[in-house]
């Protein structure tokens, strides 16, 4: 059974990484998908590869006029709009002392303003139809703090609040709004050095599942939240992070993997 049969969904940041995998999965599950991105060549190539149930739409998520055009063109092409996955996002590495305000503004504009505009314009169509699902792709850093990425963390915490507020404003109109919190995912953002094999999992020893995540695993969460299987779920937060947000292992304490204890060279007796 196709879980998104005949539904029309816009996926921002859809040309690569988690967004591209989401587009592939949604088309496979019966949806008609708009691959929305600023990466024209990659987006067009993906849409062509996905066939007649996919179309590319050039979209800078910080541009309100571009959002209006993207939504209007989607409805003109397919007659409806059932879903939006706000996946577009950027990260910037800097400690607070050296964080330039221009870089902070850029991160907030793409990660928060972009999602807000998507909810505003796609949500308007969904409200009128009294159906729809919006998924905001946040991050494990929207559930905790992290050094070196203050702008990114701030943006993802803001997206968390935006999701909950939108769930309240749109829920009584039949539109569900939820958020997904990926941990480290094997994309150009999550694995910028492009490590392969077991090396990809370096640094994840303290995470309960002890590995990096796959784009497909995040796409599956978005699929569920956009499908009718999630018909009574809104304002929810789904962590796809290998247990990262649950906590990290203390290698010296009972219950941690034996390999961590050996590597630390110390474990308390119990």
Buried (B, 14 or more C-beta within 10 A) or exposed (E): EEBBEEBBBBBBBBBBBBBBBBBBBBBBBBBBBBBBBBBEEBBBBBBEEBEEBBBBBBBBBBBBEBBBBBBEBBBEEBEBBBBBBBBBBBBBEBEEEEBEEEBBEBBBBBBBBBBBBBBBBBBBBBBEBEBBBBBBBBBBBBBBEEEBBBBBBBBBBBBBEBBBBBBEBBEEBEBBBBBBBBBBBBBEBBBEEEBEEEEBBEEBBBBBEBBBBBBBBBBBBBBBBBBEEBEEBBBBBBBBBBBBBEEEBBBEEEEBBEEBBEEEEEBEEE
